[in-house]
């Protein structure tokens, strides 16, 4: 596997090639070194980098507004989008079974690998280099950096539509929680008048709720549209 092509696309060349390989190694290979620890570090680094970026870009925004915007940039879906831009899937070291399960295009695996790469760059070259690299990716991946394009509050929109249609608010139920403490995945279901409308997952309860709310919102809109035809 020619990792030079990936480094060129990334815009960063590793001094320690083993660190790069580790960041691209999925746990399914069952090797002693894989990318989970680097992913843990990269997640924390990205939290800081994105937080500072938004803090400087939107000096008049409140803590709540900044938190919402950061949540829309620091999540599995957003990082998987960056990973696809970098074509990380082509360079992953994964097991044959994960290969068959289309692991190279799974949001979770791509997102984790991107976080691991950020963690590896931070370890090797420090915060400033990592920050500059991520800043260079932003205009290539995110078309607009503003509240409307970055954050859609599906929970609020669903609540308003549910109250309008049924006179009640949706109920959110945590169905399951999997994974280690540093990499949990939450599964949430939404019911309205005891009818389940959607289930979804996320790295936090809030993210899972937003993902489920988006699905339920689309279903209600479609049902309402068909009912009016």
N, C-alpha and C positions, 0 to 999 in steps of 0.2 A: 504494500500500500504506500503510495507516494504522498507523504504528508506535506511536502513542500508546496504543493498546489493549494492545500488548505491554508497553510501559513501565509501564502501570498494573498489569498482571498480575505483572510483575517486581518492582514496588515500588521502581523507580529510574528517574529521568528524566535522560537524557543532556543535558549542556550542549552537547557537540559531536555533532550528529546524524550527521555523516559517519563518526565513529568507530563509532557504532551500526550504520550501514549496512555498514561494512567487516566488522564482526564477524559479520554475517549473510550475507555474500557468499561463495558457494562457488567454489572454483578452477575449476569446470567452465565458468564464464562467460568464462574466459580474459581477465579484466581485469587491469590492472597492479596493482590493490590487491584482495586477497581476505583471507580470515580466517586463513590458516595461521600467520602471524607472531604474531597475537594469541592464537591457540590455543596456540602454544608457550609464551607468557608465562603464559596462564591456567592451563595444566597445572602449572607451577611454583608459582604462587600457591595453587592448590587443594591441592597437596601440603602446603604450609606450614599453611594454614588448617585442614585436616582433621587434620593431625598435632597441632597445638596443641589442637584441640577434644578429641581422644581423650586426649591427655596430661593435660588438666585433668579430664576426666570420669572417667577410670579411673586414679587416682593410684597404685594398688598393682599395676598390670599391668606385666609385663616388656617389654623392647624388642621381643622376638619377638612377643608377643601384640599389642602396639600396631601393629606392622608389618603383621601379618595383617589386623587390622581396617581399617587405612588402605587396604590393597590392595583390600578389599572395597567401599570407598566411592569410591576414586579409580580408576575404570576405565570403559571404554566403556559397559558395560551400565548401571552406576549413573548415569552422567551423562546417558545417553539417557533414563533414567526421569525425571530432573529436567527435561530438555528437553521431554519430552512433557507433563509437568505444566504447564510454562510455555507450551505450544503453540508452541514455536519453529518447528516445521515450517511453519506457516502463513505465516511472515514471511521465510523464506529466499529469497535471490536465487540461483537455480540455472538451469542451461542447459535448453533444451527436451528434450534427450536425457536428462538426469538426471531431469527431470520425468517422462518416460515410464518411466524405470527405478525410479519410486517413491522418488526420492531424499529426498523430504520426510519419509519414515518410516524411513530407514535409520539404524540405531544409530550407525554411524560418523560420518555427516554431522551428526546431531543432537548427539552427544557433542562433536564438534569445535566446533560452533557455540556450545554452552554454555561450553566452555572459552574460546573467543574473547571471548564476552561478559564473562566474569569478568576476562579480561586487559584488556579495554577499560575496565571500571569501575575496575580497579586503576590504570591509567594516568591516568585522569581524576580520581579522587577518593581514591586511596591505599588502604592495607591495611585500616585500621579500618572504613571504609565497606564495602569488599568483604567483609570478615569478618562484619560485622553482617548484611549482605544474605544471605550463605550460611547463617548461623545461623538466619535467619528461615525459610529454605526447608526446613531439616532436619526439623522436626516435621510438615511438610505432605507430605513425600515418603517419609521413613523412619518406618515405624510404631514400630519399636523400635530403640534403639541399645544393643545388647548383643552379646556374642560369638556366641551361638547364632543370632540372627537375621541378624547382619551377615556372618558368615563360616562357610562350610561347606567343610571340607577334603576335597574330593572325591578327591584323590590318595590320602590315607590310607585313606579308605573303600574305594576301588577296590582298593588293594593288599591290604587285609584280606580282601575278598571273593574276589579272584583267588587268593590263597594258600589260602583255604578250598576253593574249587572245583577249582583246577588244581594247587596246590602250587608255583606260581611267581609272580613279581611281574611287573607290566606293563612293557613297554618303550616309552619315549617317544622319538620320532624327529622332529627338526626337518625338515620337508619343504620349507619355503621361507621367505624373509624379503624383504619388499618395503617400498619407501618410503624417504624420506630419513632421515638419522640421528635427527632430532628427532621423527619420527613413523613409526617402523617398525611393521610388522605381521608377526607371526610365525605360521606355520602348523605345527601339530604333529599327528602321528599316533600312535595307541596300538595296539600289537600284543601279543597274549598267545599264546604257543606258535605264533608265526609267523603268526597270523591277525589281520588288522587289524579293530579294533572301532569306531574313531571317528577323525575328524579335526576340528580346530577352530582358530580363530585368536584372537589377542589382541595387545595392545600390548606385551606382554613375553612371554618364554618361559614364565614362571611362570603368567601369566594364560591363555595358550594351553593349557598343560598342564592347568590346572584346568578349563577349558571342555571340553576333550576328555575328561577323566576323568569329568566329570558325565554326558556322553553315554554313554560306555562303561559306567558304573555302572548307568545305567537299562536299558541293553540286557542286561547280565548278570543283573540282577534279574528282568527280564521272562522271559528264557530259563530261568532257574532256577525261576521260578514255573510256567511252562508244563510244565517237565520233571517237576514234582511233582504235576501234575494227573492 
